[in-house]
Amino acid sequence: MCMRRCEKAKSCSSAVSIAPSTYRHIRAFTLTELIVVVFIVSLFVLLAVTNLSGLLTRNTFKAQAAEFVSTMQMAASAAAQSDRKYEVIIDLTEQRYMLRQITEPVLYQVLEEEIIVRNDFSDNCRVAYVLFDDGDYTNEGTAFFPVGHSGWQYGGKIVLLDENEQEYSVVVNRLNRIITLGKGDVELLVPKRQEDVLF
C-alpha cells in the first residue's frame, strides 16, 4: 500500500514538474521567430502604403480637376439664372484660380467681397496653358473667362497637367455653356471666318 502511494506520488510529482517546462517550450517565441514575423508584417504594411499613396495621388488630380470644372459650371449656371455677370480668373504664374461676381464697371479691379471661390492648383494638378477660341494663347500671367446671362464671352480650353505630365483639357464652349474635361490636348472648335460660311 505504501509502495503504491509512493509510486502514485512519484508519477504525480513527475507529471507536475514536466508539464510547465514543456508548456514553456511550446508557447514561447524565440527572438529569430519574432524578427521574421515583424519583417513579414512590415512588408505587408509597406505594400499597402505604396498602393494607397498611388491611389491617393490619382484621386487628388481627379478631385482637383473636378473641383475646377465645378467652379466653371457654377459660374455659368449662376449667370444663366440671373442678370449678374461672373468671371473665372486663372492665374498661371501663381497656379491659382478664383470665381467672382462682377459688381464694378472696372473689370481689372477685384474686390474682396466679390470673390466667391478661391483655390490653388498643386503639383498633382497644374495649369500648363490657356488657348482661347479666337487664337489667343497664354502660358503665363492671367486668363479671364467672363460669363453673363447670354453665355461665356470667350470660349477656349485650359490644359491641365497631372503629376506624370499627362495633359487633360477643360473645354469652355461659348455656345452651350457646358464645361467638359477630356484626356489629352483636345482639339478646340474655333469659330469659322465669314468667308468660310456658305450661307
Backbone as a printed PyTorch tensor [residue, N CA C, xyz], in Angstrom:
tensor([[[  0.8190,  -1.1810,   0.0000],
         [  0.0000,   0.0000,   0.0000],
         [  0.8640,   1.2470,   0.0000]],

        [[  1.8810,   1.2020,   0.8440],
         [  2.8010,   2.3360,   0.9120],
         [  3.5430,   2.4840,  -0.3980]],

        [[  3.8730,   1.3680,  -0.9810],
         [  4.6000,   1.3970,  -2.2350],
         [  3.7380,   1.9860,  -3.3450]],

        [[  2.4660,   1.6020,  -3.3260],
         [  1.5740,   2.1530,  -4.3450],
         [  1.4260,   3.6630,  -4.1750]],

        [[  1.2880,   4.0890,  -2.9290],
         [  1.1610,   5.5060,  -2.6740],
         [  2.4060,   6.2520,  -3.1510]],

        [[  3.5430,   5.7110,  -2.9150],
         [  4.7970,   6.3470,  -3.3340],
         [  4.9020,   6.3910,  -4.8490]],

        [[  4.4840,   5.3080,  -5.5000],
         [  4.5360,   5.3080,  -6.9620],
         [  3.5950,   6.3620,  -7.5360]],

        [[  2.4050,   6.4730,  -6.9130],
         [  1.4540,   7.4950,  -7.3680],
         [  2.0160,   8.8880,  -7.1260]],

        [[  2.6090,   9.0870,  -5.9900],
         [  3.1710,  10.3930,  -5.6570],
         [  4.3050,  10.7420,  -6.6060]],

        [[  5.1500,   9.7260,  -6.9260],
         [  6.2590,   9.9800,  -7.8510],
         [  5.7260,  10.3410,  -9.2380]],

        [[  4.7200,   9.5870,  -9.6830],
         [  4.1780,   9.8750, -11.0150],
         [  3.5040,  11.2400, -11.0460]],

        [[  2.8090,  11.6270,  -9.9730],
         [  2.1570,  12.9410,  -9.9090],
         [  3.1940,  14.0500,  -9.8800]],

        [[  4.2220,  13.8770,  -9.0650],
         [  5.2260,  14.9270,  -8.9700],
         [  6.0180,  15.0560, -10.2660]],

        [[  6.2740,  13.9220, -10.9260],
         [  6.9940,  13.9970, -12.1980],
         [  6.1120,  14.6240, -13.2700]],

        [[  4.8150,  14.3660, -13.2080],
         [  3.8930,  14.9730, -14.1700],
         [  3.8280,  16.4770, -13.9670]],

        [[  3.8220,  16.8990, -12.7280],
         [  3.7420,  18.3190, -12.4160],
         [  5.0300,  19.0200, -12.8090]],

        [[  6.1530,  18.3910, -12.5690],
         [  7.4220,  19.0470, -12.8710],
         [  7.7070,  19.0690, -14.3740]],

        [[  7.2110,  18.1420, -15.1490],
         [  7.4600,  18.0970, -16.5920],
         [  6.5360,  19.0650, -17.3250]],

        [[  5.3240,  19.1880, -16.9140],
         [  4.3300,  19.9670, -17.6510],
         [  4.7140,  21.4350, -17.8430]],

        [[  5.1630,  22.1860, -16.8130],
         [  5.4820,  23.5980, -17.0360],
         [  6.6420,  23.8050, -18.0050]],

        [[  7.6590,  22.9890, -17.9250],
         [  8.7950,  23.1890, -18.8250],
         [  8.4080,  22.8590, -20.2660]],

        [[  7.6090,  21.8440, -20.4690],
         [  7.1390,  21.5030, -21.8080],
         [  6.2380,  22.6180, -22.3350]],

        [[  5.4020,  23.1440, -21.4870],
         [  4.4950,  24.2300, -21.8520],
         [  5.2800,  25.4640, -22.2930]],

        [[  6.3490,  25.7740, -21.5770],
         [  7.1660,  26.9300, -21.9110],
         [  7.8190,  26.7670, -23.2830]],

        [[  8.2860,  25.6020, -23.6030],
         [  8.9500,  25.3830, -24.8820],
         [  7.9610,  25.4360, -26.0410]],

        [[  6.7700,  25.0280, -25.8340],
         [  5.7780,  25.0090, -26.9070],
         [  5.2560,  26.4180, -27.1990]],

        [[  4.9720,  27.2230, -26.1930],
         [  4.3030,  28.5090, -26.3500],
         [  5.2560,  29.6800, -26.5950]],

        [[  6.4800,  29.5830, -26.3400],
         [  7.3840,  30.7270, -26.4040],
         [  7.9020,  30.9620, -27.8240]],

        [[  8.0900,  32.2540, -28.1720],
         [  8.7320,  32.6350, -29.4230],
         [ 10.2100,  32.8430, -29.1550]],

        [[ 10.9850,  32.4550, -30.0920],
         [ 12.3930,  32.8070, -29.9790],
         [ 12.5790,  34.1670, -30.6280]],

        [[ 13.6970,  34.7640, -30.4090],
         [ 13.9760,  36.0800, -30.9700],
         [ 13.9790,  36.0300, -32.5030]],

        [[ 14.4720,  34.9700, -33.0610],
         [ 14.5210,  34.8140, -34.5180],
         [ 13.1210,  34.7550, -35.1110]],

        [[ 12.2480,  33.9870, -34.5000],
         [ 10.8740,  33.8980, -34.9910],
         [ 10.1780,  35.2470, -34.9260]],

        [[ 10.4130,  35.9620, -33.8360],
         [  9.8010,  37.2750, -33.6540],
         [ 10.2760,  38.2540, -34.7320]],

        [[ 11.5600,  38.2380, -35.0500],
         [ 12.1000,  39.1160, -36.0870],
         [ 11.4970,  38.7730, -37.4470]],

        [[ 11.3520,  37.4900, -37.7500],
         [ 10.7650,  37.0670, -39.0250],
         [  9.3160,  37.5370, -39.1300]],

        [[  8.5500,  37.3980, -38.0700],
         [  7.1440,  37.8240, -38.0740],
         [  7.0440,  39.3400, -38.2610]],

        [[  7.8630,  40.0960, -37.5530],
         [  7.8440,  41.5580, -37.6850],
         [  8.2310,  41.9670, -39.1070]],

        [[  9.2010,  41.2860, -39.6940],
         [  9.6340,  41.5780, -41.0630],
         [  8.5050,  41.3260, -42.0610]],

        [[  7.8040,  40.2260, -41.9270],
         [  6.7040,  39.8960, -42.8420],
         [  5.5650,  40.9080, -42.7070]],

        [[  5.2270,  41.2550, -41.4780],
         [  4.1630,  42.2400, -41.2560],
         [  4.5660,  43.5960, -41.8430]],

        [[  5.8230,  43.9880, -41.6680],
         [  6.2620,  45.2800, -42.2120],
         [  6.2400,  45.2830, -43.7420]],

        [[  6.5060,  44.1400, -44.3750],
         [  6.4050,  44.0560, -45.8340],
         [  4.9660,  44.2720, -46.3050]],

        [[  4.0180,  43.6450, -45.6040],
         [  2.6070,  43.8420, -45.9550],
         [  2.1920,  45.3030, -45.7860]],

        [[  2.6380,  45.9290, -44.7120],
         [  2.3030,  47.3360, -44.4780],
         [  2.9220,  48.2170, -45.5630]],

        [[  4.1570,  47.9320, -45.9480],
         [  4.8270,  48.7000, -46.9960],
         [  4.0940,  48.5810, -48.3320]],

        [[  3.6590,  47.3800, -48.6820],
         [  2.8980,  47.1910, -49.9220],
         [  1.5780,  47.9540, -49.8840]],

        [[  0.9020,  47.8970, -48.7470],
         [ -0.3830,  48.5950, -48.6200],
         [ -0.2020,  50.1050, -48.7310]],

        [[  0.8190,  50.6530, -48.0890],
         [  1.0560,  52.0970, -48.1310],
         [  1.4280,  52.5400, -49.5430]],

        [[  2.2360,  51.7530, -50.2410],
         [  2.6230,  52.0920, -51.6110],
         [  1.4080,  52.1390, -52.5280]],

        [[  0.5490,  51.1490, -52.4370],
         [ -0.6590,  51.1340, -53.2680],
         [ -1.6030,  52.2650, -52.9040]],

        [[ -1.7270,  52.5430, -51.6190],
         [ -2.6330,  53.5900, -51.1670],
         [ -2.1430,  54.9660, -51.5920]],

        [[ -0.8330,  55.2040, -51.5380],
         [ -0.3220,  56.5200, -51.9360],
         [ -0.5340,  56.7560, -53.4280]],

        [[ -0.3620,  55.7240, -54.2520],
         [ -0.6380,  55.8640, -55.6820],
         [ -2.0980,  56.1600, -55.9410]],

        [[ -2.9710,  55.5130, -55.2010],
         [ -4.4060,  55.7440, -55.3490],
         [ -4.7740,  57.1560, -54.9200]],

        [[ -4.1710,  57.6350, -53.8410],
         [ -4.4870,  58.9730, -53.3480],
         [ -4.0350,  60.0580, -54.3160]],

        [[ -2.8620,  59.9000, -54.9400],
         [ -2.4230,  60.9350, -55.8800],
         [ -3.3110,  60.9620, -57.1150]],

        [[ -3.7750,  59.7970, -57.5720],
         [ -4.6940,  59.7820, -58.7110],
         [ -5.9950,  60.4720, -58.3380]],

        [[ -6.4870,  60.1660, -57.1610],
         [ -7.7310,  60.7870, -56.7210],
         [ -7.5560,  62.2770, -56.4790]],

        [[ -6.3610,  62.6910, -56.0740],
         [ -6.1290,  64.1060, -55.8420],
         [ -6.2560,  64.8820, -57.1430]],

        [[ -5.6720,  64.3900, -58.2430],
         [ -5.8080,  65.0850, -59.5260],
         [ -7.2680,  65.1090, -59.9550]],

        [[ -7.9190,  63.9540, -59.8680],
         [ -9.3270,  63.8970, -60.2820],
         [-10.1770,  64.8470, -59.4520]],

        [[ -9.9160,  64.8810, -58.1510],
         [-10.7070,  65.7410, -57.2710],
         [-10.4550,  67.2120, -57.5750]],

        [[ -9.1940,  67.5930, -57.7830],
         [ -8.8910,  68.9950, -58.0640],
         [ -9.4230,  69.4220, -59.4300]],

        [[ -9.2890,  68.5520, -60.4230],
         [ -9.8180,  68.8840, -61.7500],
         [-11.3410,  68.9850, -61.7100]],

        [[-11.9860,  68.0710, -60.9930],
         [-13.4490,  68.1150, -60.8750],
         [-13.9030,  69.3680, -60.1310]],

        [[-13.1380,  69.7820, -59.1290],
         [-13.4860,  70.9950, -58.3870],
         [-13.3560,  72.2350, -59.2780]],

        [[-12.3350,  72.2560, -60.1220],
         [-12.1570,  73.3770, -61.0550],
         [-13.2970,  73.4250, -62.0720]],

        [[-13.6440,  72.2650, -62.6340],
         [-14.7530,  72.1950, -63.5960],
         [-16.0580,  72.6050, -62.9210]],

        [[-16.2440,  72.1810, -61.6840],
         [-17.4480,  72.5380, -60.9340],
         [-17.5340,  74.0510, -60.7120]],

        [[-16.4020,  74.6800, -60.4550],
         [-16.3790,  76.1390, -60.2910],
         [-16.7770,  76.8360, -61.5890]],

        [[-16.2750,  76.3400, -62.7130],
         [-16.6450,  76.9170, -64.0120],
         [-18.1420,  76.7210, -64.2810]],

        [[-18.6590,  75.5250, -63.9720],
         [-20.0920,  75.2540, -64.1650],
         [-20.9410,  76.1360, -63.2520]],

        [[-20.4620,  76.3520, -62.0190],
         [-21.1990,  77.1880, -61.0810],
         [-21.3220,  78.6120, -61.6240]],

        [[-20.2560,  79.1260, -62.2130],
         [-20.2990,  80.4760, -62.7950],
         [-21.3050,  80.5400, -63.9360]],

        [[-21.2900,  79.5370, -64.8110],
         [-22.2050,  79.5370, -65.9620],
         [-23.6570,  79.4170, -65.5300]],

        [[-23.9370,  78.5280, -64.5850],
         [-25.3330,  78.3400, -64.1690],
         [-25.8400,  79.5280, -63.3570]],

        [[-24.9870,  80.1440, -62.5280],
         [-25.4160,  81.3210, -61.7640],
         [-25.7000,  82.4950, -62.6970]],

        [[-24.8940,  82.6530, -63.7300],
         [-25.1210,  83.7440, -64.6880],
         [-26.3730,  83.5000, -65.5210]],

        [[-26.6630,  82.2440, -65.8400],
         [-27.8510,  81.9210, -66.6370],
         [-29.1360,  82.1800, -65.8600]],

        [[-29.0850,  82.0520, -64.5450],
         [-30.2860,  82.2040, -63.7240],
         [-30.5270,  83.6360, -63.2700]],

        [[-29.6170,  84.5400, -63.5850],
         [-29.7700,  85.9270, -63.1510],
         [-29.1770,  86.8540, -64.2130]],

        [[-29.2710,  88.1370, -63.9650],
         [-28.6740,  89.1230, -64.8750],
         [-27.2780,  89.5350, -64.4210]],

        [[-26.7680,  88.8830, -63.4090],
         [-25.4300,  89.2190, -62.9100],
         [-24.3520,  88.6170, -63.7960]],

        [[-23.1780,  89.2290, -63.7600],
         [-22.0340,  88.7110, -64.5100],
         [-21.0260,  88.1170, -63.5290]],

        [[-20.4130,  87.0430, -63.9630],
         [-19.3960,  86.3640, -63.1600],
         [-18.1390,  86.2110, -64.0020]],

        [[-17.0480,  85.9200, -63.3310],
         [-15.7830,  85.7620, -64.0420],
         [-14.9080,  84.7510, -63.3080]],

        [[-14.3390,  83.8290, -64.0820],
         [-13.3430,  82.9040, -63.5450],
         [-11.9850,  83.4410, -63.9760]],

        [[-11.1360,  83.7000, -62.9980],
         [ -9.8030,  84.2450, -63.2530],
         [ -8.7820,  83.1610, -62.9390]],

        [[ -7.9600,  82.8270, -63.9330],
         [ -6.9290,  81.7990, -63.7630],
         [ -5.5730,  82.4880, -63.7860]],

        [[ -4.8520,  82.3840, -62.6840],
         [ -3.5080,  82.9570, -62.5810],
         [ -2.5000,  81.8440, -62.8450]],

        [[ -1.9200,  81.8360, -64.0350],
         [ -0.9980,  80.7680, -64.4230],
         [  0.3450,  80.8810, -63.7110]],

        [[  0.7550,  82.0920, -63.3750],
         [  2.0310,  82.2770, -62.6860],
         [  1.9570,  81.7510, -61.2630]],

        [[  0.9010,  82.1080, -60.5560],
         [  0.7340,  81.6860, -59.1590],
         [  0.0470,  80.3300, -59.0310]],

        [[ -0.4520,  79.7830, -60.1460],
         [ -1.1640,  78.5000, -60.1610],
         [ -2.3440,  78.5220, -59.1820]],

        [[ -3.2450,  79.4610, -59.4100],
         [ -4.4690,  79.5550, -58.6040],
         [ -5.6010,  80.0790, -59.4740]],

        [[ -6.8180,  79.9430, -58.9820],
         [ -7.9740,  80.4590, -59.7190],
         [ -9.0030,  80.9770, -58.7400]],

        [[ -9.8730,  81.8340, -59.2470],
         [-10.9500,  82.3600, -58.4020],
         [-12.1880,  82.6090, -59.2500]],

        [[-13.3170,  82.5450, -58.5880],
         [-14.6030,  82.8910, -59.1880],
         [-15.1020,  84.1250, -58.4650]],

        [[-15.4970,  85.1230, -59.2410],
         [-16.0070,  86.3440, -58.6200],
         [-17.2550,  86.8210, -59.3410]],

        [[-18.0650,  87.5510, -58.6120],
         [-19.2180,  88.2230, -59.2040],
         [-18.7750,  89.6390, -59.5560]],

        [[-18.9970,  90.0370, -60.7940],
         [-18.5680,  91.3660, -61.2410],
         [-19.6110,  92.3850, -60.7870]],

        [[-19.1830,  93.3130, -59.9300],
         [-20.0850,  94.3560, -59.4410],
         [-19.6280,  95.7450, -59.8550]],

        [[-18.3450,  95.9020, -60.1340],
         [-17.7810,  97.2020, -60.5010],
         [-17.5900,  97.2840, -62.0140]],

        [[-17.7430,  98.4750, -62.5880],
         [-17.5020,  98.6100, -64.0300],
         [-16.0240,  98.4410, -64.4030]],

        [[-15.1320,  98.6630, -63.4480],
         [-13.7010,  98.4870, -63.7000],
         [-13.3860,  97.0050, -63.5200]],

        [[-13.1580,  96.3020, -64.6390],
         [-13.0290,  94.8430, -64.5920],
         [-11.7330,  94.3610, -63.9680]],

        [[-10.6480,  95.1110, -64.1400],
         [ -9.3650,  94.6190, -63.6400],
         [ -9.2410,  94.7300, -62.1270]],

        [[-10.1380,  95.4760, -61.5000],
         [-10.0870,  95.6380, -60.0490],
         [-10.9790,  94.5780, -59.3980]],

        [[-10.3590,  93.6770, -58.6340],
         [-11.0970,  92.6050, -57.9610],
         [-11.2480,  92.9750, -56.4930]],

        [[-12.4860,  93.1530, -56.0660],
         [-12.7560,  93.4720, -54.6670],
         [-12.9060,  92.1850, -53.8610]],

        [[-12.5290,  92.2590, -52.6170],
         [-12.5660,  91.0690, -51.7510],
         [-13.9870,  90.5330, -51.5870]],

        [[-14.9710,  91.4320, -51.5310],
         [-16.3580,  90.9840, -51.3420],
         [-16.9510,  90.3620, -52.6080]],

        [[-16.2880,  90.5270, -53.7490],
         [-16.7620,  89.9150, -54.9910],
         [-16.3710,  88.4410, -55.1060]],

        [[-15.3500,  88.0270, -54.3930],
         [-14.8000,  86.6760, -54.5510],
         [-15.7360,  85.6490, -53.9200]],

        [[-16.1090,  84.6570, -54.7130],
         [-16.9800,  83.5710, -54.2510],
         [-16.1560,  82.3340, -53.9380]],

        [[-15.2460,  81.9840, -54.8440],
         [-14.3880,  80.8000, -54.6770],
         [-12.9510,  81.2160, -54.9630]],

        [[-12.0350,  80.7490, -54.1340],
         [-10.6020,  80.9590, -54.3760],
         [ -9.8830,  79.6610, -54.0360]],

        [[ -9.1780,  79.0840, -55.0130],
         [ -8.4660,  77.8170, -54.8070],
         [ -7.1040,  77.8610, -55.4740]],

        [[ -6.2200,  76.9940, -54.9930],
         [ -4.8820,  76.8520, -55.5740],
         [ -4.7850,  75.5230, -56.2950]],

        [[ -4.0390,  75.5240, -57.3890],
         [ -3.6500,  74.2650, -58.0160],
         [ -2.4560,  73.7210, -57.2390]],

        [[ -2.0970,  72.4630, -57.4720],
         [ -0.9630,  71.8640, -56.7620],
         [ -0.0460,  71.1770, -57.7620]],

        [[  0.9700,  70.4710, -57.2530],
         [  1.8750,  69.7220, -58.1350],
         [  1.1500,  68.5760, -58.8220]],

        [[  0.0800,  68.0770, -58.2100],
         [ -0.6930,  66.9860, -58.8070],
         [ -1.6240,  67.4680, -59.9100]],

        [[ -1.9520,  68.7410, -59.9000],
         [ -2.8720,  69.3110, -60.8910],
         [ -2.4910,  70.7720, -61.0920]],

        [[ -1.8990,  71.0780, -62.2390],
         [ -1.4870,  72.4560, -62.5020],
         [ -1.8380,  72.8460, -63.9410]],

        [[ -1.9110,  74.1430, -64.1780],
         [ -2.2880,  74.6560, -65.4940],
         [ -1.0360,  74.8010, -66.3510]],

        [[ -1.0680,  74.2400, -67.5630],
         [  0.0570,  74.3720, -68.4970],
         [ -0.1220,  75.6260, -69.3560]],

        [[ -1.2970,  75.7520, -69.9870],
         [ -1.5600,  76.9360, -70.8040],
         [ -3.0590,  77.0660, -71.0300]],

        [[ -3.4370,  78.2270, -71.5550],
         [ -4.8300,  78.5160, -71.9080],
         [ -4.8410,  78.9580, -73.3690]],

        [[ -5.7400,  78.3660, -74.1500],
         [ -5.9160,  78.7370, -75.5590],
         [ -7.3720,  79.1530, -75.7490]],

        [[ -7.5760,  80.4060, -76.1680],
         [ -8.9250,  80.9050, -76.4160],
         [ -9.3460,  80.5510, -77.8360]],

        [[-10.6610,  80.5280, -78.0690],
         [-11.1440,  80.1280, -79.3960],
         [-10.9150,  81.1860, -80.4720]],

        [[-10.4590,  82.3750, -80.0900],
         [-10.0890,  83.3780, -81.1000],
         [ -8.6080,  83.3050, -81.4590]],

        [[ -7.8980,  82.3130, -80.9030],
         [ -6.4960,  82.1040, -81.2370],
         [ -5.5140,  82.6390, -80.2200]],

        [[ -5.9660,  83.4260, -79.2540],
         [ -5.0560,  83.9300, -78.2190],
         [ -4.5760,  82.7810, -77.3470]],

        [[ -3.2930,  82.8490, -76.9970],
         [ -2.6490,  81.7790, -76.2330],
         [ -1.8590,  82.4190, -75.1000]],

        [[ -1.9030,  81.8060, -73.9300],
         [ -1.0620,  82.2770, -72.8320],
         [ -0.6320,  81.1000, -71.9660]],

        [[  0.6240,  81.1380, -71.5400],
         [  1.1130,  80.1540, -70.5740],
         [  1.7130,  80.8410, -69.3610]],

        [[  1.4470,  82.1360, -69.2440],
         [  1.8720,  82.9060, -68.0770],
         [  0.8970,  84.0510, -67.8780]],

        [[  0.9770,  84.6780, -66.7430],
         [  0.0730,  85.7820, -66.4660],
         [ -1.2990,  85.2940, -66.0340]],

        [[ -2.3240,  86.0110, -66.4750],
         [ -3.6860,  85.7460, -66.0260],
         [ -4.6120,  85.5790, -67.2220]],

        [[ -5.5240,  84.6170, -67.1140],
         [ -6.5450,  84.3910, -68.1440],
         [ -7.9150,  84.6400, -67.5210]],

        [[ -8.7690,  85.3470, -68.2550],
         [-10.0900,  85.7200, -67.7540],
         [-11.1670,  85.0310, -68.5850]],

        [[-12.1430,  84.4460, -67.8900],
         [-13.2980,  83.8350, -68.5500],
         [-14.5690,  84.4640, -67.9730]],

        [[-15.0210,  85.6130, -68.5370],
         [-16.2640,  86.2180, -68.0560],
         [-17.4880,  85.5070, -68.6370]],

        [[-18.5450,  85.4510, -67.8470],
         [-19.7770,  84.8050, -68.2890],
         [-20.9600,  85.6500, -67.8220]],

        [[-21.9160,  85.8180, -68.7330],
         [-23.1220,  86.5690, -68.4160],
         [-24.3570,  85.7390, -68.7100]],

        [[-25.4970,  86.4040, -68.7490],
         [-26.7670,  85.7050, -68.9770],
         [-26.8020,  85.0210, -70.3440]],

        [[-26.1380,  85.6050, -71.3200],
         [-26.1360,  85.0240, -72.6670],
         [-25.0650,  83.9540, -72.8590]],

        [[-24.1840,  83.7650, -71.9070],
         [-23.1690,  82.7110, -72.0060],
         [-21.7650,  83.2390, -71.7880]],

        [[-20.7990,  82.3930, -72.1300],
         [-19.3900,  82.7550, -71.9660],
         [-19.0100,  83.8030, -73.0030]],

        [[-18.2750,  84.8040, -72.5760],
         [-17.8110,  85.8270, -73.5070],
         [-16.7000,  85.2760, -74.4000]],

        [[-15.8610,  84.3980, -73.8370],
         [-14.7910,  83.7460, -74.6000],
         [-14.8990,  82.2440, -74.4020]],

        [[-14.6850,  81.5140, -75.4710],
         [-14.5370,  80.0730, -75.3540],
         [-13.0600,  79.7390, -75.3700]],

        [[-12.7510,  78.5110, -75.0790],
         [-11.3460,  78.1240, -75.1090],
         [-11.1140,  76.8240, -74.3760]],

        [[ -9.8470,  76.5540, -74.1410],
         [ -9.5060,  75.3610, -73.3700],
         [ -8.3880,  75.6890, -72.4020]],

        [[ -8.4780,  75.0540, -71.2520],
         [ -7.4620,  75.1670, -70.2150],
         [ -6.8060,  73.7990, -70.1230]],

        [[ -5.5190,  73.7260, -70.3920],
         [ -4.8130,  72.4430, -70.3760],
         [ -4.1700,  72.2500, -69.0120]],

        [[ -4.5690,  71.1650, -68.3430],
         [ -4.0420,  70.8140, -67.0230],
         [ -3.0360,  69.6790, -67.1540]],

        [[ -2.0620,  69.6480, -66.2630],
         [ -1.0780,  68.5680, -66.2040],
         [ -1.1930,  67.8660, -64.8680]],

        [[ -1.1330,  66.5160, -64.8950],
         [ -1.1040,  65.7800, -63.6360],
         [  0.3470,  65.5830, -63.2050]],

        [[  0.5660,  64.7790, -62.1590],
         [  1.9230,  64.6040, -61.6230],
         [  2.8420,  63.8610, -62.5840]],

        [[  2.2840,  63.1540, -63.5690],
         [  3.0810,  62.4370, -64.5670],
         [  3.1970,  63.2100, -65.8770]],

        [[  2.8620,  64.5010, -65.8560],
         [  2.9270,  65.3730, -67.0310],
         [  1.9450,  64.9670, -68.1310]],

        [[  0.8980,  64.2250, -67.7930],
         [ -0.1340,  63.8930, -68.7770],
         [ -1.1040,  65.0640, -68.8780]],

        [[ -1.5290,  65.3470, -70.1080],
         [ -2.3820,  66.5060, -70.3490],
         [ -3.8620,  66.1420, -70.2680]],

        [[ -4.6330,  67.0720, -69.7290],
         [ -6.0920,  66.9950, -69.6850],
         [ -6.6130,  68.3680, -70.0820]],

        [[ -7.6850,  68.4040, -70.8540],
         [ -8.2140,  69.6760, -71.3470],
         [ -9.5850,  69.9610, -70.7560]],

        [[ -9.7240,  71.1530, -70.2040],
         [-11.0240,  71.6600, -69.7710],
         [-11.5000,  72.5930, -70.8810]],

        [[-12.5770,  72.1960, -71.5650],
         [-13.0640,  72.9430, -72.7300],
         [-14.2510,  73.8000, -72.3150]],

        [[-14.1400,  75.0960, -72.5950],
         [-15.2080,  76.0610, -72.3320],
         [-15.8620,  76.3680, -73.6720]],

        [[-17.1230,  75.9570, -73.8170],
         [-17.8500,  76.1660, -75.0680],
         [-18.7510,  77.3790, -74.9010]],

        [[-18.5270,  78.3890, -75.7220],
         [-19.3090,  79.6150, -75.5390],
         [-20.7380,  79.4960, -76.0690]],

        [[-21.0330,  78.4440, -76.8370],
         [-22.3730,  78.2820, -77.3920],
         [-23.3400,  77.6050, -76.4310]],

        [[-22.8860,  76.5860, -75.7160],
         [-23.8400,  75.8230, -74.9040],
         [-23.5500,  75.8290, -73.4060]],

        [[-22.5870,  76.5930, -72.9460],
         [-22.2360,  76.7480, -71.5290],
         [-21.6930,  75.4910, -70.8780]],

        [[-21.5750,  74.3980, -71.5910],
         [-21.1330,  73.1410, -70.9770],
         [-19.6130,  73.1330, -70.8790]],

        [[-19.1230,  72.7640, -69.7090],
         [-17.6840,  72.6430, -69.4660],
         [-17.3600,  71.1580, -69.4550]],

        [[-16.4000,  70.7450, -70.2750],
         [-16.0430,  69.3260, -70.3350],
         [-14.5700,  69.1490, -69.9960]],

        [[-14.2770,  68.0040, -69.3990],
         [-12.8990,  67.6250, -69.0840],
         [-12.5640,  66.4040, -69.9150]],

        [[-11.5430,  66.5150, -70.7600],
         [-11.1470,  65.4120, -71.6260],
         [ -9.6830,  65.0820, -71.4500]],

        [[ -9.3530,  63.8190, -71.6980],
         [ -7.9550,  63.3940, -71.5770],
         [ -7.1880,  63.8120, -72.8180]],

        [[ -5.9880,  64.3160, -72.6270],
         [ -5.1510,  64.7440, -73.7340],
         [ -5.3820,  66.1990, -74.0930]],

        [[ -4.6810,  66.6420, -75.1190],
         [ -4.8210,  68.0080, -75.6180],
         [ -5.9340,  68.0020, -76.6630]],

        [[ -7.1520,  68.2290, -76.2150],
         [ -8.3420,  68.1280, -77.0610],
         [ -8.3420,  69.2540, -78.0920]],

        [[ -8.7500,  68.9110, -79.3170],
         [ -8.8400,  69.9300, -80.3710],
         [ -9.9980,  70.8670, -80.0590]],

        [[ -9.7420,  72.1270, -80.2100],
         [-10.7210,  73.1560, -79.8790],
         [-11.5020,  73.5470, -81.1270]],

        [[-12.8230,  73.5940, -81.0020],
         [-13.6610,  74.0630, -82.1080],
         [-13.6060,  75.5830, -82.1300]],

        [[-13.1290,  76.1230, -83.2270],
         [-12.9850,  77.5750, -83.3370],
         [-14.0560,  78.1090, -84.2750]],

        [[-14.4990,  79.3520, -84.0640],
         [-15.4940,  79.9360, -84.9680],
         [-14.9250,  80.0790, -86.3760]],

        [[-15.7850,  79.8760, -87.3650],
         [-15.3500,  79.9960, -88.7700],
         [-15.3070,  81.4660, -89.1700]],

        [[-14.4260,  81.7320, -90.1030],
         [-14.3580,  83.0860, -90.6480],
         [-15.5760,  83.3400, -91.5330]],

        [[-15.8810,  84.5760, -91.7650],
         [-17.0840,  84.9340, -92.5250],
         [-17.0260,  84.3820, -93.9500]],

        [[-15.8620,  84.3950, -94.5670],
         [-15.7520,  83.9010, -95.9450],
         [-15.8470,  82.3840, -96.0260]],

        [[-15.6650,  81.6770, -94.8710],
         [-15.7830,  80.2140, -94.8710],
         [-17.2240,  79.7340, -94.7310]],

        [[-18.1220,  80.6210, -94.3150],
         [-19.5260,  80.2500, -94.1400],
         [-20.2400,  80.4060, -95.4790]],

        [[-20.9310,  79.3510, -95.9350],
         [-21.5430,  79.3510, -97.2680],
         [-22.8600,  80.1210, -97.3350]],

        [[-23.5650,  80.2590, -96.2490],
         [-24.8670,  80.9270, -96.3190],
         [-24.8550,  82.2620, -95.6280]]])
